[in-house]
């Protein structure tokens, strides 16, 4: 794969940016009318975020075909890297040592499925670094949000008259999940057929304790439309039988899609039947346990970016990692190498380089407890260094997000916001893009962030 430095925005996006800056200083009533029309259309289509509004912005992020192709090739190559990392975890004690929270789960985790890529569904979250390179800061290989709704939202957005894009030729349908929002469900059905050679007849979206139910209604209905008997079931209600995995009514389940918080499962003894059945591949499980716990943990980027493990990757993969994976380390006392490959004592390095680093819990979601060094007081940073040294945390080089001017519907304001772009990969192939923007440098829709449709120029 040819890897090149790429710009973060297109000329079309620059034109949209200029229009919005002008609107911010004059009458923007027509633009807000269009935004309100979009918000109504999104709500009428049944899209929501945990029961609230699905915050889709009228302003798109416009990228050109060259950049779209570059991001696609990068994302697909990174998913292949995760296969290497999964095999490495299963056989390398130094790698296993980076994931101490899962030591007692290893007998489930290391039962790898035969299919490749191991990760059937994921979303790679990224930012453009100061050198123009796209940096992947999270892997989201458990059950990422937006797999159906973002494609639907893009289609709805494309039908709304938009003063921001007047005269521009922008297309959302070049993204598979925008052209056909059912491509997510089709990937589940295809994955089952690839694993078994049979047609899918029964499936379940597996939840636990009622958490993370967003999009579940879309997934269940999509599976039913595909001809499968489907339901939302709690993991604790699943039973392992001689005939296979069964739901609470005794119905055998052929495929499960795990829509749960992997942290909740770690100490849940009542889930042994379900964990055993998935690990033994008595049911087609998407995504498998190594994806739920190891490949989704932020320490997986430490596996990829640490020189200690580079001999496990070929030259092309090493170049890919150098350009697209930020320097990351599990926080603990000891000697390692810094981003310039100089030997350092890690805790001292974190203390002395606050302005260039971010501290993150290794297995948290939705930006929980993330600290950006340059935005954190020295006192709070010191407190978190001590906390991080005794809990699973990673330290990562700070990738400063780019900025766009966008409409922020919750506050009815037009302001500059930090943004990133994320890549959805289904079955090893790019399915589409998502862009999030936020006043907070830790971008998350659950923290007053918004979604920018991604359109290709």
C-alpha positions as CSV (number, residue, x, y, z in Angstrom):
1,X,0.0,0.0,0.0
2,X,1.4,3.4,-0.9
3,X,1.3,5.7,2.1
4,X,1.4,9.5,1.5
5,X,0.9,12.6,3.6
6,X,-2.6,13.9,3.0
7,X,-4.4,17.2,3.7
8,X,-7.1,17.2,6.4
9,X,-9.7,19.0,4.3
10,X,-10.6,19.5,0.6
11,X,-11.2,22.7,-1.3
12,X,-14.9,22.1,-1.1
13,X,-14.6,21.9,2.7
14,X,-12.6,25.1,2.7
15,X,-15.5,26.8,0.8
16,X,-18.0,25.5,3.3
17,X,-15.8,26.8,6.2
18,X,-15.7,30.3,4.7
19,X,-19.5,30.4,4.2
20,X,-20.1,29.4,7.9
21,X,-17.6,32.0,9.2
22,X,-19.5,34.6,7.2
23,X,-22.8,33.4,8.5
24,X,-21.5,33.6,12.1
25,X,-21.2,37.3,11.7
26,X,-24.4,38.1,9.9
27,X,-28.0,36.8,9.4
28,X,-28.0,33.0,9.6
29,X,-31.7,32.4,9.9
30,X,-32.0,30.5,6.6
31,X,-29.2,28.2,7.7
32,X,-30.8,27.4,11.0
33,X,-34.2,26.8,9.2
34,X,-32.4,24.2,7.1
35,X,-30.7,22.7,10.3
36,X,-34.1,22.5,12.0
37,X,-35.6,20.8,8.9
38,X,-32.7,18.2,9.0
39,X,-33.2,17.6,12.8
40,X,-36.9,17.0,12.3
41,X,-36.3,14.6,9.4
42,X,-33.7,12.7,11.5
43,X,-36.2,12.3,14.3
44,X,-39.0,11.3,12.0
45,X,-36.8,8.6,10.5
46,X,-36.6,7.1,14.0
47,X,-32.9,7.9,14.7
48,X,-31.9,8.6,18.3
49,X,-29.0,8.5,20.7
50,X,-29.9,6.6,23.9
51,X,-33.4,8.0,23.5
52,X,-32.4,11.6,22.9
53,X,-31.9,13.6,19.7
54,X,-29.4,12.2,17.1
55,X,-27.2,15.3,16.8
56,X,-26.6,15.5,13.0
57,X,-25.2,18.8,11.8
58,X,-26.2,20.5,8.5
59,X,-22.5,21.2,7.9
60,X,-20.8,18.2,6.3
61,X,-17.1,17.4,6.4
62,X,-16.2,17.3,2.7
63,X,-13.3,15.2,1.6
64,X,-12.0,14.5,-1.9
65,X,-11.8,11.0,-3.6
66,X,-8.0,10.9,-3.0
67,X,-8.4,11.3,0.7
68,X,-11.3,8.9,0.9
69,X,-9.3,6.2,-0.9
70,X,-6.3,6.9,1.4
71,X,-8.4,6.6,4.5
72,X,-10.1,3.4,3.2
73,X,-6.8,1.7,2.4
74,X,-5.3,2.7,5.8
75,X,-8.3,1.4,7.8
76,X,-8.4,-1.9,5.9
77,X,-4.7,-2.4,6.5
78,X,-5.0,-1.6,10.2
79,X,-7.7,-4.3,10.6
80,X,-5.2,-6.8,9.2
81,X,-2.7,-5.6,11.8
82,X,-5.2,-6.5,14.5
83,X,-5.1,-10.1,13.3
84,X,-1.4,-10.1,13.8
85,X,-1.8,-8.5,17.2
86,X,-4.4,-11.1,18.2
87,X,-2.1,-14.0,17.3
88,X,0.7,-12.3,19.2
89,X,-1.4,-11.9,22.3
90,X,-2.2,-15.6,22.3
91,X,1.5,-16.7,22.3
92,X,3.5,-13.9,23.8
93,X,3.6,-13.4,27.6
94,X,5.1,-9.9,27.3
95,X,2.0,-8.9,25.2
96,X,-0.3,-10.5,27.7
97,X,1.3,-8.6,30.5
98,X,0.0,-5.3,28.9
99,X,-3.6,-6.5,29.6
100,X,-3.6,-7.4,33.3
101,X,-7.3,-6.9,33.8
102,X,-8.1,-9.9,31.5
103,X,-5.7,-12.5,32.9
104,X,-8.4,-14.6,34.4
105,X,-10.4,-14.5,31.1
106,X,-7.5,-15.8,28.9
107,X,-9.0,-19.2,28.4
108,X,-12.0,-17.5,26.6
109,X,-10.0,-14.9,24.8
110,X,-7.4,-17.1,23.2
111,X,-10.0,-19.3,21.4
112,X,-9.6,-17.5,18.1
113,X,-12.2,-18.1,15.3
114,X,-10.9,-19.4,12.0
115,X,-12.1,-16.5,9.9
116,X,-10.0,-13.5,9.0
117,X,-10.3,-10.7,9.7
118,X,-11.0,-11.7,13.3
119,X,-12.8,-8.3,13.7
120,X,-15.9,-8.4,11.6
121,X,-17.3,-5.0,12.6
122,X,-15.3,-2.1,13.9
123,X,-14.8,1.7,13.8
124,X,-11.4,3.2,13.8
125,X,-11.4,6.6,15.4
126,X,-8.8,9.1,14.2
127,X,-7.4,12.6,13.9
128,X,-5.1,14.3,11.5
129,X,-1.7,15.0,13.0
130,X,0.3,18.2,12.6
131,X,2.3,16.5,9.8
132,X,-0.9,15.7,7.9
133,X,-0.8,12.0,8.7
134,X,-4.0,10.3,9.8
135,X,-3.5,8.9,13.4
136,X,-5.8,6.2,14.8
137,X,-6.4,6.8,18.5
138,X,-9.0,4.1,19.2
139,X,-9.9,0.8,17.6
140,X,-13.6,0.2,18.8
141,X,-13.6,-3.5,18.0
142,X,-16.4,-4.4,20.5
143,X,-19.8,-3.0,19.3
144,X,-19.3,0.5,17.9
145,X,-22.2,2.9,17.6
146,X,-23.4,4.3,14.3
147,X,-23.2,1.2,12.2
148,X,-26.7,1.7,10.8
149,X,-27.8,5.2,11.8
150,X,-24.9,7.0,10.3
151,X,-25.6,5.6,6.9
152,X,-29.3,6.5,7.3
153,X,-28.4,10.0,8.5
154,X,-26.2,10.6,5.5
155,X,-29.1,9.7,3.2
156,X,-31.5,12.0,5.0
157,X,-29.0,14.8,5.0
158,X,-28.5,14.5,1.3
159,X,-32.2,15.2,0.7
160,X,-32.4,18.4,2.7
161,X,-31.9,21.7,0.7
162,X,-28.6,23.0,2.1
163,X,-27.4,26.6,1.7
164,X,-23.9,25.6,2.9
165,X,-23.3,23.2,0.0
166,X,-25.0,25.2,-2.8
167,X,-23.0,24.9,-6.0
168,X,-20.8,22.1,-4.7
169,X,-20.9,18.5,-6.0
170,X,-20.9,16.4,-2.9
171,X,-21.9,12.7,-2.7
172,X,-22.6,10.6,0.4
173,X,-23.6,7.5,-1.6
174,X,-19.9,6.5,-2.4
175,X,-19.9,5.1,1.1
176,X,-21.4,1.6,1.2
177,X,-23.4,2.2,4.4
178,X,-24.9,5.4,3.0
179,X,-25.7,3.9,-0.4
180,X,-27.3,0.9,1.4
181,X,-27.9,1.2,5.2
182,X,-28.7,-2.5,5.3
183,X,-25.0,-3.4,4.5
184,X,-24.3,-3.8,8.2
185,X,-27.0,-6.5,8.6
186,X,-25.9,-8.1,5.3
187,X,-22.4,-8.4,6.7
188,X,-23.7,-10.3,9.7
189,X,-25.7,-12.6,7.5
190,X,-22.7,-13.1,5.2
191,X,-20.4,-13.8,8.1
192,X,-22.7,-16.5,9.3
193,X,-22.8,-18.1,5.8
194,X,-19.0,-17.9,5.5
195,X,-18.6,-19.7,8.9
196,X,-21.2,-22.4,8.4
197,X,-22.1,-22.7,4.7
198,X,-25.8,-22.4,5.8
199,X,-28.5,-19.7,5.7
200,X,-29.0,-17.7,8.9
201,X,-32.3,-18.6,10.6
202,X,-32.0,-17.3,14.1
203,X,-30.0,-14.4,15.7
204,X,-29.9,-12.3,18.8
205,X,-28.4,-9.0,19.7
206,X,-26.9,-9.6,23.2
207,X,-27.2,-7.0,25.8
208,X,-26.2,-7.1,29.5
209,X,-28.0,-5.2,32.3
210,X,-29.8,-3.0,29.8
211,X,-26.7,-0.9,28.9
212,X,-25.8,0.2,25.4
213,X,-29.0,-0.4,23.6
214,X,-28.6,2.3,21.0
215,X,-29.4,1.1,17.4
216,X,-30.5,-2.3,18.8
217,X,-34.0,-1.8,17.4
218,X,-32.5,-1.1,13.9
219,X,-30.3,-4.2,14.1
220,X,-33.1,-6.6,15.3
221,X,-35.5,-5.3,12.7
222,X,-32.9,-5.6,10.0
223,X,-32.2,-9.2,10.8
224,X,-35.9,-10.0,10.8
225,X,-36.2,-8.3,7.4
226,X,-33.3,-10.6,6.2
227,X,-35.4,-13.6,7.1
228,X,-34.0,-14.5,10.5
229,X,-35.9,-14.9,13.7
230,X,-34.2,-12.2,15.8
231,X,-34.6,-10.6,19.3
232,X,-32.8,-8.5,21.9
233,X,-31.7,-10.9,24.7
234,X,-29.7,-10.4,27.9
235,X,-26.5,-12.4,28.1
236,X,-27.5,-13.8,31.5
237,X,-30.6,-15.5,29.9
238,X,-28.5,-17.5,27.4
239,X,-28.2,-21.3,28.1
240,X,-25.6,-23.7,26.8
241,X,-27.3,-27.0,25.7
242,X,-26.1,-30.1,23.9
243,X,-27.8,-28.8,20.8
244,X,-26.1,-25.4,21.0
245,X,-26.7,-21.9,22.5
246,X,-30.4,-21.3,23.4
247,X,-32.4,-18.3,24.5
248,X,-34.8,-18.2,27.4
249,X,-37.6,-19.8,25.4
250,X,-35.3,-22.7,24.3
251,X,-34.9,-21.4,20.8
252,X,-31.5,-22.2,19.4
253,X,-29.5,-19.1,18.4
254,X,-27.2,-19.4,15.4
255,X,-25.6,-15.9,15.5
256,X,-25.0,-13.4,18.2
257,X,-24.0,-9.7,17.9
258,X,-22.5,-8.5,21.2
259,X,-23.9,-5.1,22.0
260,X,-22.7,-4.7,25.6
261,X,-20.0,-3.1,27.7
262,X,-17.1,-5.6,27.9
263,X,-16.2,-4.2,31.4
264,X,-19.5,-5.4,32.8
265,X,-18.8,-8.9,31.7
266,X,-15.4,-9.3,33.4
267,X,-16.6,-10.3,36.8
268,X,-20.1,-11.5,35.9
269,X,-20.1,-15.2,37.0
270,X,-23.7,-15.7,35.8
271,X,-22.5,-15.4,32.2
272,X,-20.4,-18.6,32.1
273,X,-22.7,-20.4,29.8
274,X,-22.7,-17.6,27.3
275,X,-18.9,-17.1,27.5
276,X,-18.2,-20.8,27.1
277,X,-20.5,-21.2,24.1
278,X,-19.1,-18.2,22.3
279,X,-15.5,-19.3,23.0
280,X,-16.2,-22.9,21.9
281,X,-17.7,-21.5,18.7
282,X,-21.0,-23.3,19.3
283,X,-22.6,-20.1,18.0
284,X,-21.2,-17.5,15.5
285,X,-20.2,-14.6,17.7
286,X,-19.6,-11.2,16.3
287,X,-17.3,-9.9,17.5
288,X,-15.4,-12.7,19.4
289,X,-14.0,-12.2,22.9
290,X,-10.5,-11.2,21.9
291,X,-12.2,-8.3,20.0
292,X,-14.3,-7.4,23.0
293,X,-11.5,-7.2,25.5
294,X,-8.1,-7.2,24.0
295,X,-8.3,-5.6,20.5
296,X,-10.7,-2.9,21.8
297,X,-8.4,-2.0,24.8
298,X,-6.3,1.1,24.2
299,X,-3.2,-0.9,25.2
300,X,-3.5,-2.7,21.8
301,X,-1.9,0.5,20.4
302,X,1.0,0.0,22.7
303,X,1.5,-3.5,21.2
304,X,1.5,-2.0,17.7
305,X,3.8,1.0,18.6
306,X,6.3,-0.6,20.9
307,X,9.7,-1.5,19.2
308,X,9.8,-4.7,21.4
309,X,7.2,-6.3,19.1
310,X,8.1,-4.9,15.7
311,X,9.8,-8.1,14.6
312,X,6.3,-9.6,14.3
313,X,5.3,-7.2,11.6
314,X,6.6,-7.0,8.0
315,X,8.3,-3.9,6.6
316,X,5.1,-2.5,5.1
317,X,3.2,-3.0,8.3
318,X,6.0,-1.3,10.3
319,X,5.7,1.7,8.0
320,X,2.0,1.7,8.4
321,X,2.3,1.7,12.2
322,X,4.9,4.5,12.2
323,X,2.6,6.8,10.2
324,X,-0.8,6.0,11.5
325,X,-0.5,4.7,15.1
326,X,0.4,7.2,17.8
327,X,3.1,6.4,20.3
328,X,1.3,4.6,23.2
329,X,2.5,2.8,26.4
330,X,0.8,1.1,29.3
331,X,1.5,3.3,32.3
332,X,3.8,1.6,34.8
333,X,7.3,2.1,36.3
334,X,10.1,1.0,34.1
335,X,12.2,1.7,31.1
336,X,10.9,2.0,27.6
337,X,11.5,4.1,24.5
338,X,10.0,7.5,23.7
339,X,8.6,8.6,20.3
340,X,12.1,9.2,19.0
341,X,13.2,5.7,20.2
342,X,15.4,7.0,23.0
343,X,15.4,5.0,26.2
344,X,13.4,6.7,29.0
345,X,12.0,6.0,32.5
346,X,8.3,6.1,31.7
347,X,6.9,7.7,34.8
348,X,9.5,10.5,34.8
349,X,8.9,11.0,31.1
350,X,5.1,11.4,31.7
351,X,5.8,13.9,34.5
352,X,8.2,16.0,32.4
353,X,6.3,16.0,29.1
354,X,2.7,16.8,30.2
355,X,2.1,19.2,27.2
356,X,2.7,16.5,24.7
357,X,0.8,13.6,26.2
358,X,-2.7,12.2,27.0
359,X,-3.6,9.8,29.8
360,X,-6.5,7.4,29.2
361,X,-8.0,4.5,31.1
362,X,-7.2,1.6,28.9
363,X,-10.6,0.0,28.7
364,X,-13.0,2.9,29.3
365,X,-15.5,4.2,26.7
366,X,-17.0,7.5,25.7
367,X,-14.0,9.6,26.7
368,X,-14.3,8.7,30.4
369,X,-11.5,10.1,32.6
370,X,-9.3,11.1,29.6
371,X,-6.8,13.8,30.5
372,X,-5.2,16.0,27.9
373,X,-1.9,17.2,29.5
374,X,-1.8,20.7,28.0
375,X,-5.3,21.3,29.3
376,X,-4.7,19.9,32.8
377,X,-3.2,21.5,35.8
378,X,0.1,20.2,37.1
379,X,-1.6,19.1,40.4
380,X,-4.3,17.1,38.6
381,X,-1.8,15.6,36.3
382,X,0.4,14.4,39.2
383,X,-2.6,12.9,40.9
384,X,-3.5,10.9,37.7
385,X,0.1,9.8,37.2
386,X,-0.1,8.0,40.5
387,X,-3.6,6.6,39.7
388,X,-2.5,5.5,36.3
389,X,0.5,3.6,37.7
390,X,-1.8,1.5,39.8
391,X,-4.7,1.0,37.4
392,X,-4.9,0.0,33.7
393,X,-4.1,3.3,32.0
394,X,-2.2,4.2,28.8
395,X,-0.2,7.3,28.0
396,X,-0.4,8.4,24.3
397,X,1.3,11.1,22.3
398,X,-1.1,14.1,22.0
399,X,-2.6,14.5,18.5
400,X,-4.0,17.9,18.3
401,X,-7.4,17.8,16.5
402,X,-8.1,20.1,13.6
403,X,-10.9,22.7,13.9
404,X,-14.0,23.3,11.8
405,X,-16.7,25.9,12.1
406,X,-20.0,24.2,12.6
407,X,-23.6,24.6,13.8
408,X,-24.1,23.3,17.3
409,X,-27.9,22.7,17.6
410,X,-28.0,22.2,21.4
411,X,-26.7,25.7,22.0
412,X,-28.0,27.3,18.8
413,X,-24.5,28.6,18.0
414,X,-22.0,28.7,15.1
415,X,-18.5,28.2,16.5
416,X,-15.2,26.6,16.0
417,X,-15.1,23.0,17.2
418,X,-12.5,20.2,17.3
419,X,-13.1,17.4,14.8
420,X,-12.0,14.0,13.9
421,X,-12.9,11.4,11.2
422,X,-13.6,7.8,11.9
423,X,-13.6,4.8,9.6
424,X,-16.2,2.0,9.7
425,X,-14.9,-1.4,8.5
426,X,-17.3,-4.3,7.9
427,X,-15.8,-7.7,6.9
428,X,-12.4,-6.1,6.3
429,X,-13.7,-3.5,3.8
430,X,-14.4,0.1,4.4
431,X,-18.2,0.7,5.0
432,X,-18.2,4.5,5.5
433,X,-17.0,7.5,7.5
434,X,-18.1,9.4,10.5
435,X,-17.0,12.8,11.6
436,X,-17.5,14.0,15.2
437,X,-17.1,17.6,16.3
438,X,-17.1,19.0,19.9
439,X,-16.2,22.0,22.0
440,X,-14.4,19.4,24.2
441,X,-11.1,18.1,22.8
442,X,-12.3,14.6,24.0
443,X,-14.9,14.1,21.2
444,X,-18.0,12.1,22.0
445,X,-21.6,12.3,21.1
446,X,-22.4,11.4,24.7
447,X,-20.6,14.6,25.8
448,X,-22.5,17.2,23.8
449,X,-20.6,16.3,20.6
450,X,-22.3,16.5,17.2
451,X,-22.0,14.4,14.0
452,X,-21.0,15.9,10.7
453,X,-22.1,13.9,7.6
454,X,-19.0,13.0,5.5
455,X,-19.5,13.8,1.8
456,X,-17.1,13.0,-1.0
457,X,-16.2,15.7,-3.5
